[in-house]
Amino acid sequence: MADLQTEKNYAVQEIDNRLFFRLFQAANTLHTKGSQAVEEFGMTTQRWSVLGALSRPQAVGGMSIGDLSRYLLVSRQNLTVLLSRLERDGLLERSTSEDDRRSRKVKLAAKGEVLWQKLQEPIHNFYDQALIDLSFDDRLAFIHYFTKLQTNMSKL
């Protein structure tokens, strides 16, 4: 009986290793292929994620750097460097928060809004190609399971 349990534990560990390795590979592929999809616009997946976050209706008035950092699940330090480059390129602007003068907000500049609209076609073409064999239900299941995984990992 103990041998069967040992084999089962080993099989679970192997599956877990494969799952996380595939997740790691998928993240690397997303970064590489996603950046290729938008490189003609001088974009990367990191820049794309910031513009996407700031393009949401909830962010029209801007977001604090802390809120944006938490939303994207990136460190403030890494985000600050990225925001500086996007600001330098005229894609976003920073302003002092009306609620708290010590706090700074970032939002899309007019040039960033125009670029975000231009990016829609290549981004959605990328999505279509990447998800070509997945049904609508498969996509919903992915969202469900990725959300569970991310939630569990955030509790560690």
C-alpha positions in Angstrom: 0.0 0.0 0.0 2.8 2.4 0.9 4.4 1.8 -2.5 1.2 2.8 -4.3 0.9 6.0 -2.2 4.6 6.7 -3.0 4.0 6.3 -6.7 0.9 8.5 -6.6 2.9 11.2 -4.8 5.6 11.0 -7.3 3.1 11.2 -10.2 1.5 14.3 -8.6 4.9 15.9 -8.2 5.7 15.2 -11.9 2.4 16.7 -13.0 2.9 19.7 -10.9 6.4 20.2 -12.3 5.1 19.9 -15.9 2.3 22.3 -15.2 4.5 25.0 -13.8 7.1 24.5 -16.4 4.5 24.9 -19.2 3.2 28.0 -17.4 6.8 29.4 -17.4 7.2 28.5 -21.1 3.8 30.1 -22.0 4.8 33.3 -20.1 8.1 33.4 -22.0 6.3 32.8 -25.3 3.7 35.4 -24.6 6.5 37.9 -24.0 8.4 37.0 -27.1 5.6 36.5 -29.6 3.4 39.3 -28.1 6.3 41.8 -28.4 6.8 40.7 -32.0 3.1 41.3 -32.7 3.4 45.0 -31.6 7.1 45.7 -32.3 6.4 47.9 -35.4 4.8 50.3 -32.9 7.9 50.3 -30.7 6.0 48.3 -28.1 6.7 45.4 -25.8 4.3 43.3 -23.8 5.2 45.3 -20.7 4.4 48.6 -22.4 1.3 47.0 -23.9 0.1 45.9 -20.4 0.5 49.5 -19.0 -1.3 51.1 -21.9 -4.0 48.4 -21.6 -4.5 49.0 -17.9 -4.7 52.8 -18.3 -7.1 52.5 -21.3 -9.8 50.8 -19.1 -12.9 53.0 -18.3 -12.0 52.7 -14.6 -8.7 54.4 -15.3 -9.9 57.4 -17.4 -9.1 59.8 -14.6 -5.7 58.2 -14.0 -4.4 55.7 -11.5 -1.9 56.0 -8.7 1.4 54.3 -9.3 0.6 52.0 -6.3 -2.8 51.0 -7.7 -1.3 50.4 -11.1 1.5 48.3 -9.6 -1.0 46.2 -7.7 -3.2 45.8 -10.7 -0.4 44.6 -13.0 1.3 42.6 -10.2 4.7 44.3 -10.8 7.0 46.0 -8.4 6.8 49.8 -8.1 10.5 50.0 -8.9 10.1 48.1 -12.2 6.9 50.0 -13.0 8.5 53.4 -12.3 11.2 52.8 -14.9 8.6 51.7 -17.5 6.4 54.7 -16.7 9.3 57.1 -17.2 10.0 55.7 -20.6 6.3 55.9 -21.6 6.2 59.5 -20.3 9.4 60.4 -22.2 7.7 59.0 -25.4 4.6 61.1 -24.8 2.3 58.2 -24.3 1.3 58.9 -20.7 1.3 61.8 -18.4 1.6 62.2 -14.6 -0.3 64.6 -12.5 -0.8 65.3 -8.8 -3.9 63.6 -7.4 -6.7 66.0 -6.5 -7.5 63.7 -3.5 -4.0 63.7 -2.0 -1.5 66.3 -3.2 1.4 63.9 -2.2 0.1 61.2 -4.5 0.8 61.1 -8.3 -1.5 59.7 -10.9 -0.7 58.4 -14.3 -3.0 58.4 -17.3 -2.8 58.0 -21.0 -1.8 61.1 -22.9 -3.6 61.8 -26.2 -0.7 60.2 -28.1 -1.1 57.1 -25.9 -4.8 56.9 -26.6 -4.2 57.1 -30.4 -1.5 54.5 -30.2 -3.7 52.2 -28.1 -6.4 52.4 -30.8 -3.8 51.5 -33.5 -2.7 48.5 -31.4 -6.1 47.0 -31.3 -5.8 45.2 -34.6 -2.4 43.6 -34.1 -3.3 42.7 -30.5 -6.5 41.0 -31.4 -4.9 39.2 -34.4 -2.3 37.9 -31.9 -5.1 36.8 -29.6 -7.0 35.1 -32.4 -3.9 33.2 -33.6 -2.9 32.2 -30.1 -6.4 31.0 -29.1 -7.3 29.5 -32.5 -8.0 25.9 -31.2 -9.7 27.0 -28.0 -13.5 27.2 -27.7 -15.3 30.0 -25.9 -15.8 27.6 -23.0 -12.1 26.6 -23.0 -11.2 30.3 -22.7 -13.6 30.8 -19.8 -12.1 27.7 -18.1 -8.6 29.1 -18.6 -9.6 32.4 -16.9 -11.2 30.4 -14.1 -8.1 28.2 -13.5 -5.6 31.0 -14.0 -7.5 33.1 -11.5 -7.5 30.3 -8.9 -3.8 29.7 -9.4 -2.9 33.4 -9.2 -5.0 33.7 -6.0 -3.4 30.7 -4.4 0.1 31.9 -5.3 -0.6 35.4 -3.9 -1.4 33.9 -0.6 2.0 32.2 -0.3 
